[in-house]
Every structure is written in structure tokens, then in C-alpha cells.
């Protein structure tokens, strides 16, 4: 007998919303540096390479946590894992708020990244436990939409607090730390324990599956373009977009917040639209790899337009960037289609590790390049530094795109599915 509507309303309230609150906060944490970067730069007199490391520390800790996180979620279940991780994120937010030097900020930001590492994967695990498979796409889409709301919150709403309400950026992190503790308590004390949610995965089995994935030629055909494009999109959105808008386009903080809101709104729409477009086109016979390749072309055009300052005061490059930034997430179903379905989670995690390490490398690398150029008379970073840094990454993306779109040669990897 199918559960009634009242049952599903209860599951939404006591399972979905507590986990979604954690994912909302993880995306808020991720997007904040782009808005507050100029304030942190001015208050602590940080060079671009140091500021890049501060922002990128989140992604390094986030990425390194992915593989052990998968084992922990399977062994202990998402409820206990995410409650502990959210408390780590709250502690990191306090450390960041107390930071008066780059070292403290890097430690705080890394702790936040570690704590937020399970925001999406843990929530997806909970959804598979509590909701029927036929409802997974709908519930997953709602979850991703709430993550997009976290990114939107890190624009004009936060700027209102910082500007009109006079809240300092350090004080802001104390408030978010309190919200993070509340989210952890909701997950721990409101979400019931699902019977059968914990099952140990032998370590030898995990290593064997990783050897299969990382030994696949098909994986390394797709991974470079997916890693470069997704990591560059996140690095721009969460670290350098706000500073570019201030240093290159010349906007004040209010203008920066408006453009970041445009970018975040487009990003949120792109979460859903990319999957819908891919579903429609593949049903009509268009290969998923071709859909992804066309989307990557749009992303490269958006990045190139920003790098070359084609229209520095226009909204359309940021809208296109937001809409296309997540198109390479189609790499996940592309890869999962080549392997046994029981490996799907580990295939996703195997790629996700490199994506977030790539964000660390990209965000800090752009900062290093920018720091090779002298500062402007107003104390900002030189536009030439942004241009050289972005164009270098675009060149690498183009090479990866050619590698991805080249005809596949040779036999299918052993152990992969048709």
C-alpha cells in the first residue's frame, strides 16, 4: 500500500528540509568570498596569491574529503555523518571570523570546506534512503534549487547586511556559524534513523573499484574537460567574479552584489535547465557527449568574453557563464553509463575529488598570476593580471575540449559496461 500524502509531507519536513538546510549553508559558504573578497583584501592588506589561497582552501579540504566521505556515509549513514561535519563547518566559521591574518583565514576556510564536504553527497544519500526511485529526479532538483538559493543569498541579501545594516564580515561568520549549529541539531535530533542506512564497505573492495575507474581510458578521455570547466566555473563564481567586477568593470559594492546575483540566479536556472535540455535532446537521438560539448562551447565563449572585456558592464556574459557552468556535470552520467551501476557512487566520487582539487589549483593559480602585475593606483589588482590568468585556463580548456571531442579509438575498457 502506497503511503498517503500526510506521510510524504512528514518525510519532507523531518528529512528533506533538515538535510537541505545543510546544503543551503554549504553553498552560502562557498559563494561568500566573491562578495566579501574586497573587504577582506582591504582590512588585512592581502596580496592576490594569498587571497586566492584563502578562498581555495575550502575546495582543497572539500575535495580531499570526498573518497573517505563515501565510505563513512555507507558505514554510518548520512544523519550522523552530516551532523558531525556541520559542527566542523561551524567551528571553521568561528575561526574565520576571528581571523586577523592569512594563516588563520586559511585554517578556518579549510575547516569550513571539510565540514561542507558532505552537504550534497550526504543529502543525496538520504534522498535515496527515504524517497522512492521514481521521485529522485524531482527531489534532487528541489535540493539543488535550495543550493542555488544559498548562492543567491550570498549576493544582495548579504550585501544589505554588510552595507546598510553595518554588520562586519567577521561578525557575519559568527551568525552563519550559529545557523550551521542549528542545522546540525536539526539533522541529528529531528531526522529519524533509517533502518539499513549503514552498511560497511570493505576497504579492499573500494580500492579495487577505484583501480578499475582510474585505469579506464574512457575516464581520462572525459575527466580533463570536466575537471577544468567545472573547477574554473566555481573558481570564478566563488572567488574572483566579485573582485573582477570591482577592479576591471569599476563597480562599487552595490553594483558587484547585483551582478553576482545575476550570476547566481543564472547558475540556479542552469542546474535544472541543463538536465532538462539533455533529457529532451538524448530522447531525440542526440548523444549525451554532443550535448555536453555544445554546452562547453557556450561556457568557453562566456569565459573568453569576460577575459577579453568584450562587454564589461553587460549582464549577458555572466548570465551565459551561470547557465553553462554546470553543463560538464553531464560527465557524471556519461561515466556512470560505462561502468557497472553498483559502482556509480564511487565513479562520481572519483571524478569529484579532482574537480574540487582543480578548484583549489585554479583559484590559487589565478591569484598567483594576478600578483605578478603591479597594483592599480586605487589599490586594486591590474586588469592585465585577470586577463592573462583567465586566458591561460581557457587555453587548457580548449586542449581538453579537443581531446574530449576527438573520435574514440581502440577497444572498450575491460570491466566497463556497454
Secondary structure, DSSP 4 states (H G I P E B T S, - for coil): ----HHHHHHHIIIIIHHHHHHHHHHHHHHHHHHHHHHHHHHHHT--HHHHHHHHHHHHHHHHHTHHHHHHHHHHH-HHHHHHHHHHHHHHHHHHHHH--SHHHHHHHHHHHHHHHTTHHHHHHHHHHHHS-GGGHHHHHHHHHHHHHHHHHIIIIIHHHHHHTS---HHHHHHHHHHHHHHHHHHHHHTSPPPTT---PPPHHHHHHHHHHHHT-HHHHHHHHHHHHHHHHHHHIIIIIHHHHHHHTS---HHHHHHHHHHHHHHHHHHHHHHHHHHHHHHHTT--HHHHHHHHHHHHHHHHHHHHTTTTTT-SHHHHHHHHHTTGGGHHHHHHHTTB-GGGHHHHHHHHHHHHHHHHHHHHHHHHHHHTTSPPPTTS---HHHHHHHHHHHHHHHHHHHHHHHSPP-SPPPTTB--
